[in-house]
């Protein structure tokens, strides 16, 4: 058995790295064990074709929490393009969302003067809600049985901020959460392109369509991460998400974390009903006072923990976490910049953010219809980026990289497999892009497909769900990952959780890792 540590962290994704680094900075002896040769998990930039690199899983940053950037002193070059989202339509019109609410309202006015005025109120409302949601994101959910004085104080601060919204605004927030994002959008806007953008923010990463109940909660969660309007939240980093992983890996090493790559954990070791460390697939045992799993909860308890150590009700609840991934990626190495169908030819600067290819809520709902029955969408929702417009290190000069986020592509296909269907998905995505950018297919030098099955196999995520579970009301806050485990502590003494499957959820924010580190340090250092 190796020399003992205070904490062993399983998984070197963003949350594992953040958690390990913050614990080491508090004077604890920490080792981090990553099964892959590369750290970062879903924050991955990799070569998709000789000379071409793309953001393999995460498209943009979460956005990564600004407090953590300062606390960890991460040397990253961030960029928020002026045009955050550009949504072309097949009739040549287009709608743009800018960093400036006033400029966005001016763009919306060509579709609806009422919606232009409504957008300013929408932006202000989500700004207020986002500030409250952000407080929730940084808070540890309370102990549901016996809340401590610290729990009550923390919740009291959030409740006070919520109260300061005013009665009408507070009632709106309570009403919006359970709503479908379609109903939510209809309260604000009438123009289809704008409603489609709102709807897309509610269903992102979800096995749900815009008419599914509770999808507004997902939009409000992203408002918390963004500190306001998630429509205008587009943060890119030079070098792609992999640059974030590299910066976090350096921060961990500088803090004194013992980092081990290609060190797959086979089991969490216990003695007398308490965690004592981990056993690697190599057979080596690593002793630790506490173990923190940055793997998703299903993987942690189905593969690494002796099921006899769990309460049967907890074991059943873990098995019932809804974690069937529906998001895929298709990356393209391009010979040149696509020419989009538009009455006013977009400047390259307009294409630096997210390119939204879904003209209406109806389109999004129909895309979801295929997934309901175990098929990938034949006309999928596509949101593309051209990161090479901002970062010439990603491909040769004059060439471009396009990374397309795709919904809906269920992890389990009915009567088929991803071995045979991956090219069909890429063909469907290419057809959608070709509709909006005629001649696109002639620019394609190579394409690279990432399915939910790939996410499960290559990144170790059960169900291939990047968020480690749906962002639904019954799987958020104190109920994430399951009821009673919302405080980053499992029922097994000494075993903690810090993945996207814990509060506040998925996205490259680093918050689950930071929140978990705070609780673990309290337990171990008093």
C-alpha distance (Angstrom), angle and dihedral (degrees) to the residues before:
residue distance angle dihedral
X1 . . .
X2 3.83 . .
X3 3.79 123.8 .
X4 3.77 110.9 -73.4
X5 3.79 127.5 -100.9
X6 3.74 132.3 -161.7
X7 3.80 90.9 -127.2
X8 3.80 135.3 15.6
X9 3.81 114.1 -162.8
X10 3.80 117.1 -156.2
X11 3.79 111.6 -149.1
X12 3.78 132.0 27.0
X13 3.78 99.8 -137.5
X14 3.80 121.9 123.8
X15 3.81 94.8 -78.5
X16 3.80 93.9 44.8
X17 3.81 91.1 50.6
X18 3.81 93.4 47.0
X19 3.80 92.7 47.4
X20 3.82 93.9 46.8
X21 3.81 93.1 47.2
X22 3.80 95.4 48.9
X23 3.80 91.8 47.2
X24 3.81 91.7 50.0
X25 3.79 90.0 49.6
X26 3.80 87.7 57.3
X27 3.78 90.2 59.7
X28 3.81 100.1 -97.2
X29 3.81 123.1 136.5
X30 3.79 104.3 -117.7
X31 3.78 135.5 -177.5
X32 3.79 124.0 -171.5
X33 3.81 120.1 -154.9
X34 3.81 120.0 -161.5
X35 3.81 123.6 -176.5
X36 3.82 93.9 -152.8
X37 3.78 127.4 67.6
X38 3.81 89.5 -121.4
X39 3.79 128.3 59.5
X40 3.79 125.0 -138.0
X41 3.80 104.4 64.7
X42 3.80 108.3 -150.5
X43 3.82 90.2 4.8
X44 3.76 90.3 84.9
X45 3.79 133.2 143.9
X46 3.79 112.0 -174.1
X47 3.78 141.7 163.1
X48 3.81 111.5 -90.7
X49 3.82 95.2 175.9
X50 3.81 131.0 4.5
X51 3.80 105.2 -66.1
X52 3.81 95.1 3.5
X53 3.83 123.9 102.4
X54 3.80 127.4 -174.8
X55 3.82 140.3 178.6
X56 3.79 96.2 -95.9
X57 3.82 100.8 -161.8
X58 3.80 115.2 -4.9
X59 3.79 111.2 56.8
X60 3.79 99.9 -163.2
X61 3.79 133.5 -5.2
X62 3.82 119.0 -72.8
X63 3.04 78.6 -123.2
X64 3.80 92.4 -86.8
X65 3.78 107.9 -125.2
X66 3.79 111.4 -90.4
X67 3.82 92.9 -144.8
X68 3.79 89.7 58.7
X69 3.79 92.0 49.2
X70 3.79 88.5 57.6
X71 3.81 96.0 39.2
X72 3.81 93.2 50.5
X73 3.81 93.9 37.2
X74 3.80 92.7 -132.6
X75 3.83 112.6 -168.5
X76 3.80 97.5 -141.6
X77 3.79 132.6 144.7
X78 3.81 106.5 -136.5
X79 3.78 125.0 -170.4
X80 3.79 129.8 -165.6
X81 3.82 106.2 -171.6
X82 3.80 118.0 -140.7
X83 3.81 89.4 -123.1
X84 3.78 101.7 56.6
X85 3.83 96.3 177.5
X86 3.79 130.1 10.6
X87 3.80 117.5 -167.0
X88 3.81 114.8 -170.3
X89 3.81 120.6 -164.9
X90 3.78 128.0 -148.3
X91 3.81 92.2 -115.8
X92 3.80 90.6 62.6
X93 3.79 97.5 -101.1
X94 3.79 120.6 117.1
X95 3.78 139.8 -168.8
X96 3.79 124.4 -144.5
X97 3.79 130.9 -162.1
X98 3.80 111.9 -153.8
X99 3.77 134.9 -168.8
X100 3.81 86.1 -110.1
X101 3.81 114.3 72.6
X102 3.80 90.6 -155.0
X103 3.81 92.7 53.6
X104 3.81 89.6 47.6
X105 3.81 90.8 50.9
X106 3.81 88.9 52.7
X107 3.82 90.1 53.1
X108 3.81 91.4 48.1
X109 3.81 91.2 51.8
X110 3.83 90.0 76.3
X111 3.81 86.8 65.3
X112 3.80 101.1 34.5
X113 3.79 133.1 -9.9
X114 3.83 89.7 -155.5
X115 3.81 90.7 53.4
X116 3.82 90.2 49.2
X117 3.79 90.2 58.2
X118 3.79 90.5 41.1
X119 3.80 91.7 54.3
X120 3.79 92.4 62.5
X121 3.82 89.7 53.2
X122 3.82 89.7 44.8
X123 3.80 91.7 52.3
X124 3.80 91.6 48.5
X125 3.81 92.9 47.8
X126 3.80 93.8 49.5
X127 3.79 89.5 46.4
X128 3.81 89.7 58.1
X129 3.80 93.0 44.0
X130 3.80 91.5 44.5
X131 3.78 92.2 57.1
X132 3.81 90.9 53.4
X133 3.82 92.7 43.7
X134 3.78 89.1 50.4
X135 3.81 90.1 57.0
X136 3.80 88.8 51.8
X137 3.81 90.1 49.0
X138 3.81 91.2 56.2
X139 3.81 94.5 43.8
X140 3.80 126.8 88.4
X141 3.81 110.4 -122.9
X142 3.83 111.2 -111.3
X143 3.77 126.2 -103.2
X144 3.81 99.8 -94.4
X145 3.81 93.3 -149.6
X146 3.81 105.0 38.0
X147 3.81 112.3 9.0
X148 3.80 112.6 -158.6
X149 3.79 126.5 -133.9
X150 3.83 87.7 -102.6
X151 3.81 90.0 53.3
X152 3.77 91.7 50.6
X153 3.81 92.6 46.8
X154 3.81 92.1 49.9
X155 3.79 93.1 47.2
X156 3.79 89.7 44.4
X157 3.79 90.7 59.4
X158 3.80 91.1 50.2
X159 3.81 91.3 45.4
X160 3.80 90.9 51.4
X161 3.78 91.4 51.2
X162 3.80 88.9 47.6
X163 3.80 90.3 50.3
X164 3.79 90.9 51.7
X165 3.80 88.7 62.0
X166 3.77 86.9 77.4
X167 3.77 128.3 -116.6
X168 3.81 98.0 -80.6
X169 3.81 94.9 47.6
X170 3.82 92.2 44.8
X171 3.79 90.7 51.7
X172 3.80 89.8 50.1
X173 3.81 91.8 54.5
X174 3.81 91.7 50.2
X175 3.79 90.1 48.8
X176 3.80 97.0 44.6
X177 3.82 98.5 54.5
X178 3.83 97.6 71.4
X179 3.82 93.6 38.9
X180 3.77 126.9 104.5
X181 3.79 110.3 -108.1
X182 3.81 87.2 -123.6
X183 3.80 90.7 62.4
X184 3.79 90.3 43.1
X185 3.82 92.2 52.7
X186 3.80 91.5 47.8
X187 3.80 90.2 58.7
X188 3.78 89.5 61.9
X189 3.81 110.8 27.5
X190 3.80 145.1 28.9
X191 3.82 103.7 -170.3
X192 3.80 112.6 95.9
X193 3.82 99.3 -139.3
X194 3.79 91.3 54.9
X195 3.80 93.6 44.0
X196 3.81 88.4 51.4
X197 3.81 91.1 55.1
X198 3.81 91.3 50.9
X199 3.81 91.0 46.1
X200 3.81 92.1 50.5
X201 3.81 89.9 56.2
X202 3.79 89.5 55.9
X203 3.80 98.1 49.1
X204 3.81 99.5 38.7
X205 3.80 107.9 133.9
X206 3.81 91.4 -3.8
X207 3.78 129.9 122.3
X208 3.79 87.4 -132.9
X209 3.77 141.7 91.2
X210 3.80 126.0 -129.3
X211 3.80 90.6 -95.0
X212 3.81 92.8 55.6
X213 3.80 114.4 111.7
X214 3.80 116.7 -108.8
X215 3.80 97.5 24.0
X216 3.80 90.9 119.2
X217 3.82 87.1 66.7
X218 3.81 88.4 64.1
X219 3.80 90.2 52.2
X220 3.81 91.5 49.5
X221 3.81 90.6 49.0
X222 3.79 90.0 55.2
X223 3.81 88.2 47.2
X224 3.79 86.3 60.1
X225 3.80 93.1 51.1
X226 3.80 90.4 47.4
X227 3.80 94.4 41.8
X228 3.80 88.3 -127.2
X229 3.79 139.8 -2.6
X230 3.83 110.9 21.1
X231 3.81 90.7 -161.4
X232 3.79 89.5 70.7
X233 3.82 96.5 39.3
X234 3.80 104.8 112.4
X235 3.80 116.0 144.3
X236 3.80 121.8 170.2
X237 3.79 129.4 -178.5
X238 3.79 128.7 -151.3
X239 3.79 108.1 -105.7
X240 3.81 91.3 26.7
X241 3.81 125.5 -104.3
X242 3.79 88.6 -44.0
X243 3.81 88.0 70.9
X244 3.80 88.2 61.3
X245 3.81 89.5 52.0
X246 3.80 91.3 50.4
X247 3.81 92.2 49.2
X248 3.80 91.8 49.0
X249 3.81 91.3 47.7
X250 3.80 90.0 54.1
X251 3.81 91.3 47.2
X252 3.82 89.5 52.2
X253 3.80 92.6 49.9
X254 3.81 91.6 46.3
X255 3.82 89.6 52.0
X256 3.81 90.5 54.9
X257 3.81 99.8 -103.8
X258 3.81 112.4 157.0
X259 3.81 100.2 -130.8
X260 3.80 120.3 -163.2
X261 3.78 121.5 -173.7
X262 3.82 124.2 -163.5
X263 3.80 87.0 26.7
X264 3.79 105.5 130.8
X265 3.80 116.1 -168.3
X266 3.81 114.2 -132.4
X267 3.81 98.8 -176.3
X268 3.77 145.1 -7.8
X269 3.80 107.6 -114.4
X270 3.80 121.2 -134.3
X271 3.77 139.1 179.4
X272 3.78 125.4 -169.6
X273 3.79 91.7 -3.8
X274 3.82 94.0 -54.4
X275 3.80 131.8 103.6
X276 3.81 115.1 -104.2
X277 3.81 101.4 172.9
X278 3.80 138.4 -71.9
X279 3.79 138.5 -66.9
X280 3.80 117.2 -137.2
X281 3.79 124.9 -142.1
X282 3.80 86.2 -111.1
X283 3.80 87.6 64.7
X284 3.80 94.8 -110.0
X285 3.80 116.9 133.6
X286 3.80 121.6 -143.1
X287 3.80 114.4 -158.6
X288 3.81 118.9 -143.8
X289 3.79 138.1 162.0
X290 3.81 88.8 -134.3
X291 3.79 136.9 14.9
X292 3.81 123.2 -150.0
X293 3.79 118.3 -163.3
X294 3.79 117.3 -151.5
X295 3.80 87.9 177.0
X296 3.77 115.9 101.7
X297 3.83 113.8 -83.3
X298 3.80 94.4 -113.4
X299 3.80 92.3 54.7
X300 3.80 92.0 43.0
X301 3.79 95.7 54.7
X302 3.80 100.2 30.7
X303 3.82 96.5 48.6
X304 3.79 110.1 18.7
X305 3.82 106.8 35.7
X306 3.80 127.9 65.6
X307 3.84 101.9 -113.2
X308 3.81 90.2 -142.4
X309 3.81 88.1 70.3
X310 3.81 92.8 62.5
X311 3.77 129.8 82.0
X312 3.84 107.7 -110.1
X313 3.81 91.4 -123.8
X314 3.81 91.3 52.8
X315 3.78 90.9 46.7
X316 3.80 90.2 52.2
X317 3.82 92.6 46.9
X318 3.81 91.5 50.9
X319 3.77 90.2 51.6
X320 3.80 90.4 52.5
X321 3.82 96.4 55.8
X322 3.80 105.2 125.3
X323 3.78 103.2 -123.6
X324 3.79 108.8 146.8
X325 3.79 105.9 139.3
X326 3.81 119.2 -135.8
X327 3.81 101.3 173.4
X328 3.80 125.5 96.4
X329 3.79 137.2 171.9
X330 3.79 132.2 -136.0
X331 3.80 116.5 -168.8
X332 3.78 124.3 -164.3
X333 3.78 132.8 -158.3
X334 3.82 102.9 -150.9
X335 3.79 133.2 -161.4
X336 3.81 90.5 -145.4
X337 3.79 146.3 -14.3
X338 3.83 114.8 -59.2
X339 3.81 116.5 -115.6
X340 3.79 107.9 -134.3
X341 3.78 123.6 -149.9
X342 3.81 104.6 -105.0
X343 3.80 138.8 142.3
X344 3.78 87.9 -134.4
X345 3.80 109.4 37.4
X346 3.81 107.5 -121.2
X347 3.77 117.6 -119.7
X348 3.83 115.5 -126.8
X349 3.82 88.2 -106.8
X350 3.81 89.3 64.0
X351 3.81 89.1 57.7
X352 3.81 95.9 52.2
X353 3.81 94.5 91.9
X354 3.79 130.5 46.7
X355 3.82 118.7 -40.6
X356 3.80 108.2 -147.1
X357 3.82 115.9 -153.5
X358 3.80 106.7 -175.1
X359 3.81 115.8 93.3
X360 3.81 101.0 -164.3
X361 3.78 147.8 7.9
X362 3.79 88.0 -107.4
X363 3.81 89.5 58.6
X364 3.81 90.7 51.9
X365 3.79 92.7 48.1
X366 3.79 91.8 50.2
X367 3.80 90.2 49.1
X368 3.80 87.7 56.2
X369 3.82 91.7 49.2
X370 3.80 91.2 72.5
X371 3.81 92.4 52.1
X372 3.82 91.8 52.0
X373 3.78 88.0 66.8
X374 3.79 99.1 42.5
X375 3.80 98.8 -94.3
X376 3.77 131.1 117.5
X377 3.77 112.8 -115.8
X378 3.80 114.3 -91.0
X379 3.81 88.3 -156.1
X380 3.81 101.5 31.5
X381 3.78 132.1 -172.2
X382 3.80 104.5 -103.6
X383 3.78 127.4 -168.6
X384 3.78 112.2 -178.7
X385 3.77 136.3 -172.5
X386 3.79 131.1 -164.1
X387 3.82 99.5 -151.7
X388 3.80 91.7 172.7
X389 3.82 89.0 71.7
X390 3.79 87.7 71.1
X391 3.79 101.0 26.4
X392 3.80 119.4 47.1
X393 3.80 90.5 -177.4
X394 3.81 90.8 77.4
X395 3.80 99.3 70.1
X396 3.81 144.2 -1.7
X397 3.80 118.0 -67.1
X398 3.80 113.0 -82.4
X399 3.80 91.8 19.8
X400 3.79 127.5 95.7
X401 3.79 143.1 -150.9
X402 3.79 121.6 -140.5
X403 3.79 120.3 -167.0
X404 3.80 114.5 -165.5
X405 3.80 121.9 -163.1
X406 3.81 109.1 -153.4
X407 3.80 136.7 -159.8
X408 3.01 132.1 -147.3
X409 3.80 114.4 34.4
X410 3.83 112.3 128.9
X411 3.79 119.7 -146.5
X412 3.81 91.2 -128.5
X413 3.78 116.4 47.9
X414 3.77 119.6 -157.6
X415 3.80 111.6 -119.1
X416 3.81 93.1 -10.5
X417 3.79 142.8 64.5
X418 3.77 135.8 -134.0
X419 3.80 88.9 -116.5
X420 3.80 88.8 72.5
X421 3.83 100.4 25.4
X422 3.81 104.0 50.4
X423 3.81 93.2 89.5
X424 3.80 89.5 48.1
X425 3.81 89.6 56.0
X426 3.81 91.2 49.0
X427 3.81 89.6 49.4
X428 3.82 90.9 52.1
X429 3.81 92.0 49.9
X430 3.80 91.6 46.8
X431 3.83 90.2 51.9
X432 3.81 91.4 52.8
X433 3.81 92.6 50.0
X434 3.81 90.9 44.9
X435 3.81 90.1 56.8
X436 3.78 90.5 59.2
X437 3.81 97.1 33.7
X438 3.83 109.2 34.9
X439 3.78 110.8 -150.7
X440 3.79 93.0 26.7
X441 3.81 94.2 125.4
X442 3.82 91.0 57.1
X443 3.82 88.9 60.7
X444 3.81 94.6 54.4
X445 3.80 112.3 111.1
X446 3.80 94.4 169.7
X447 3.78 140.3 -16.9
X448 3.77 133.2 -149.4
X449 3.82 123.7 -158.3
X450 3.81 127.5 -154.5
X451 3.81 114.2 -169.9
X452 3.81 128.5 -175.8
X453 3.80 86.6 -103.1
X454 3.82 88.8 58.3
X455 3.80 90.2 50.8
X456 3.78 89.9 52.3
X457 3.80 94.8 47.2
X458 3.80 102.1 36.4
X459 3.81 100.8 33.3
X460 3.81 99.4 29.9
X461 3.83 95.6 -122.2
X462 3.80 113.8 149.0
X463 3.79 110.1 -125.3
X464 3.79 91.1 6.9
X465 3.81 90.2 -95.3
X466 3.84 109.9 150.5
X467 3.82 90.7 -158.2
X468 3.83 91.5 53.5
X469 3.80 89.1 -124.5
X470 3.79 140.9 2.0
X471 3.80 120.0 -62.7
X472 3.79 91.9 -129.1
X473 3.81 126.4 140.8
X474 3.80 92.3 -105.4
X475 3.82 91.2 52.3
X476 3.80 101.0 47.6
X477 3.82 138.3 89.2
X478 3.84 112.0 -10.4
X479 3.82 90.0 5.2
X480 3.80 95.1 57.9
X481 2.99 115.6 130.9
X482 3.84 90.7 -3.0
X483 3.78 134.8 -28.4
X484 3.80 110.6 -72.8
X485 3.81 95.7 18.2
X486 3.80 97.8 79.3
X487 3.82 94.7 111.2
X488 3.84 96.6 72.5
X489 3.83 89.7 -103.6
X490 3.79 121.9 110.7
X491 3.79 125.5 -151.8
X492 3.82 89.0 -101.7
X493 3.84 108.7 86.2
X494 3.78 111.2 -116.3
X495 3.82 95.8 18.1
X496 3.80 117.0 111.0
X497 3.80 133.6 178.3
X498 3.82 128.3 -141.1
X499 3.81 107.5 160.8
X500 3.80 130.9 115.9
X501 3.81 83.9 -90.6
X502 3.81 87.6 76.0
X503 3.81 130.2 67.5
X504 3.01 127.2 -32.1
X505 3.82 93.1 18.7
X506 3.77 140.9 -137.5
X507 3.77 135.3 -13.3
X508 3.79 127.8 81.9
X509 3.80 94.4 -73.6
X510 3.82 101.0 120.2
X511 3.81 89.2 -141.9
X512 3.83 99.7 119.8
X513 3.80 88.9 53.6
X514 3.80 93.6 46.2
X515 3.81 94.5 46.0
X516 3.80 91.8 47.4
X517 3.81 91.8 49.5
X518 3.79 90.2 55.1
X519 3.82 92.0 53.3
X520 3.82 94.9 43.2
X521 3.80 92.0 50.2
X522 3.80 90.0 51.8
X523 3.79 90.6 53.0
X524 3.80 96.7 44.8
X525 3.79 100.8 36.4
X526 3.80 100.0 29.7
